[in-house]
């Protein structure tokens, strides 16, 4: 279903930042350290009127929006975990207004389609269940339509105006994601060299606001391709950078460290 809507004026509100966060896996919900960091981060932000999140776990072009109704079930897109995670819920309010606004921001040549039954996947609901546990904020998920950094920055730029309407824009991934190359699956496992090297490279580039360097990760980043044998957990970063007031102004690296040996480094941009 293609969403057609007219622009609606929204009252001025406090401008939200944009985030790139790691989302781990369902056991993140039981990890007091990383959960505590995400809760603390949310507590320091203005309260969002709504949340738009782009997750590594929904790659689809043309652009797709998740169902916006309040009764759509979650997507349990994982396996091998405790059965309790498959019983978890996160029922947020209707996000139809946000769906209309997102559709209106896209050019006529790139219509947005809304999936009538797709709920939030674990790249969205796991971190949000920690950050906003009351589930009282409308949440909408936007698909990741490409892995091209320039196109994702352009997408984020189109979404930038949502921040002035109190919408929190989030790119959700994992700064390193070399799952096939991990030797042990423990939360406190030592980080392999390819993970620490990529993390240090990204931290330096982020601190300088060097978007070109970050976009050249395939040829310039140490630890490749082990850090990202597939790149969908890294590239949501570029949606966040595009949504920044100035993509080349360094943001604040609000979370760092490692989880199962993977970098949980997260970024806040104004």
C-alpha positions in Angstrom: 0.0 0.0 0.0 1.4 3.4 -1.0 0.9 6.1 1.6 -0.4 9.3 0.2 -0.7 12.2 2.5 -0.7 16.0 2.6 1.8 18.0 4.7 0.4 18.8 8.1 1.9 21.6 10.2 3.2 20.4 13.5 3.7 22.7 16.5 7.2 23.6 17.3 8.9 21.4 19.9 12.3 20.7 21.3 14.7 19.4 18.6 15.7 15.8 19.0 19.1 14.5 18.3 19.7 11.4 16.1 21.3 8.2 17.3 23.3 5.3 15.9 23.1 2.5 18.5 24.1 -1.2 18.8 21.2 -3.6 19.4 23.0 -6.8 20.4 20.7 -9.8 20.6 17.8 -10.6 23.0 20.2 -11.4 25.9 21.0 -7.7 25.9 17.7 -7.3 27.9 19.4 -9.2 30.8 22.8 -7.6 30.7 22.8 -4.9 33.4 25.8 -3.0 32.1 24.7 -2.4 28.5 21.1 -2.1 29.4 22.0 0.5 32.0 24.0 2.5 29.5 21.0 2.5 27.1 18.6 3.5 29.9 21.0 6.3 31.0 21.2 7.5 27.4 17.5 7.7 27.0 17.1 9.5 30.3 19.4 12.3 29.1 17.4 12.9 25.9 14.3 15.1 25.5 11.2 12.8 25.6 10.4 11.9 21.9 6.9 12.4 20.5 7.6 9.5 18.2 10.5 7.3 17.2 11.6 6.3 13.6 14.1 3.5 13.6 16.1 1.9 10.7 17.3 -1.6 11.7 19.9 -3.8 10.1 17.4 -6.6 10.1 15.0 -5.2 7.5 16.6 -4.7 4.1 14.0 -3.7 1.5 13.9 -1.5 -1.5 11.8 0.4 -2.4 11.4 2.0 1.0 9.0 0.2 3.3 7.4 1.2 6.6 6.3 -1.2 9.2 2.6 -1.4 10.2 1.7 1.6 12.2 -1.2 0.1 14.3 -1.0 -0.6 18.0 -1.7 -4.3 17.8 0.8 -5.7 15.3 3.0 -8.5 16.8 6.7 -8.3 17.0 9.1 -10.0 14.6 11.1 -12.7 16.5 13.8 -12.9 13.9 16.4 -14.9 15.9 16.9 -18.5 17.0 18.5 -20.6 19.7 17.6 -18.3 22.7 15.6 -18.8 25.8 11.9 -19.3 25.0 11.0 -16.3 27.2 12.3 -13.9 24.5 9.7 -15.3 22.0 6.9 -14.4 24.5 8.0 -10.8 25.0 5.8 -8.0 23.7 6.2 -4.3 23.0 2.9 -2.7 22.1 3.4 0.9 21.2 0.7 3.5 20.3 -0.5 4.1 16.7 2.1 5.7 14.5 0.0 6.5 11.5 0.7 10.2 11.7 4.5 9.5 11.6 4.0 7.2 8.7 2.3 10.0 6.8 5.0 12.5 7.6 7.8 10.1 6.4 5.9 9.4 3.2 5.5 13.1 2.6 9.3 13.7 2.9 10.1 11.4 0.1 10.2 12.5 -3.6 7.4 11.4 -5.9 9.9 9.2 -7.8 10.6 7.2 -4.6 7.2 6.4 -3.1 7.1 4.7 0.4 5.1 1.5 0.8 3.6 0.4 4.1 3.7 -3.2 5.0 0.3 -4.0 6.5 1.4 -6.7 8.9 5.1 -6.3 9.7 6.0 -5.5 13.3 9.2 -4.3 14.8 12.2 -6.7 14.5 14.7 -7.3 17.3 17.0 -4.6 16.0 14.2 -2.2 16.9 12.2 -3.6 19.9 15.2 -5.0 21.9 16.9 -1.6 22.5 13.6 0.3 22.7 12.2 -2.0 25.3 15.2 -1.0 27.4 15.3 2.7 26.6 11.5 3.3 26.7 10.1 0.3 28.7 6.6 1.8 29.1 6.0 1.4 25.4 4.0 4.7 25.4 5.7 6.4 22.4 4.7 5.7 18.8 7.4 3.7 17.0 7.7 3.2 13.3 10.4 1.1 11.5 11.8 2.1 8.1 13.5 -0.4 5.9 17.2 -0.2 5.0 16.9 0.3 1.2 20.6 0.2 0.2 24.1 -0.3 1.5 25.5 2.7 -0.4 26.7 5.3 2.2 25.9 8.3 -0.1 22.3 7.2 -0.7 21.8 6.5 3.0 23.1 9.9 3.9 20.7 11.4 1.4 17.9 9.4 3.1 18.9 10.7 6.5 19.0 14.2 5.2 15.4 13.9 4.0 14.4 12.7 7.5 16.2 15.5 9.3 13.1 17.7 9.6 11.4 15.1 11.7 13.8 16.0 14.5 12.2 19.5 14.8 8.9 17.8 15.3 10.1 15.8 18.3 10.9 12.6 16.4 13.9 10.6 17.5 15.6 9.1 14.4 17.7 6.0 15.2 20.0 3.9 13.1 20.3 0.5 14.8 23.1 -1.9 14.0 26.4 -3.0 15.6 29.7 -1.3 15.0 31.4 -4.7 14.5 29.4 -7.8 13.6 31.8 -10.6 12.6 29.7 -13.4 14.1 31.2 -16.1 12.0 34.7 -15.3 13.3 33.9 -15.3 17.1 35.5 -18.1 19.0 33.2 -18.0 22.0 29.7 -16.7 22.6 30.0 -15.1 26.0 29.0 -11.5 26.8 32.4 -11.0 28.5 34.4 -12.7 25.8 37.6 -10.9 24.8 37.3 -8.8 21.7 39.3 -10.1 18.8 41.9 -7.9 17.1 39.7 -7.3 14.0 37.0 -5.9 16.3 39.2 -3.7 18.4 41.1 -2.4 15.3 37.9 -1.5 13.4 36.4 0.1 16.5 39.5 2.3 17.1 39.5 3.3 13.4 35.8 4.2 13.6 36.2 6.1 16.9 38.9 8.2 15.4 37.0 9.0 12.2 33.8 9.8 14.2 35.8 12.1 16.5 36.9 14.1 13.4 33.5 14.0 11.7 35.3 12.4 8.7 32.3 11.0 6.8 34.4 10.3 3.7 36.7 8.0 5.8 33.7 6.3 7.3 32.2 5.7 3.9 35.4 4.2 2.6 35.4 1.5 5.2 35.8 -1.4 2.7 39.2 -0.1 1.6 40.4 1.9 4.6 39.1 0.2 7.8 41.4 -2.3 9.5 39.7 -5.6 10.4 37.7 -5.9 7.2 36.1 -8.1 6.1 36.1 -9.9 9.5 34.5 -6.9 11.3 31.6 -6.9 8.7 31.4 -10.0 6.5 28.0 -8.4 5.6 27.6 -4.7 6.1 24.0 -4.2 7.1 24.9 -3.6 10.8 27.3 -0.8 10.0 25.5 1.1 7.3 22.6 2.4 9.4 25.2 4.8 10.7 24.9 6.8 7.5 21.2 7.4 8.0 22.1 8.9 11.4 24.9 11.0 9.9 22.5 12.3 7.2 20.0 13.3 9.8 22.6 15.4 11.6 22.5 19.1 11.3 25.9 18.9 9.7 27.1 15.4 8.8 30.7 16.5 9.2 30.4 17.9 12.6 31.6 15.3 15.1 28.9 13.8 17.2 29.2 12.5 20.8 30.2 8.9 21.2 27.9 8.0 24.0 28.6 4.3 24.5 31.7 2.3 23.9 33.2 -1.0 24.9 32.6 -4.5 23.7 29.8 -7.2 24.1 30.6 -10.8 23.1 33.8 -9.2 21.6 31.8 -6.9 19.3 31.9 -3.1 19.5 28.9 -1.5 21.0 30.1 2.0 20.2 27.1 4.4 19.7 26.8 7.9 18.4 24.6 10.9 19.2 24.5 13.7 16.7 22.9 17.1 17.1 
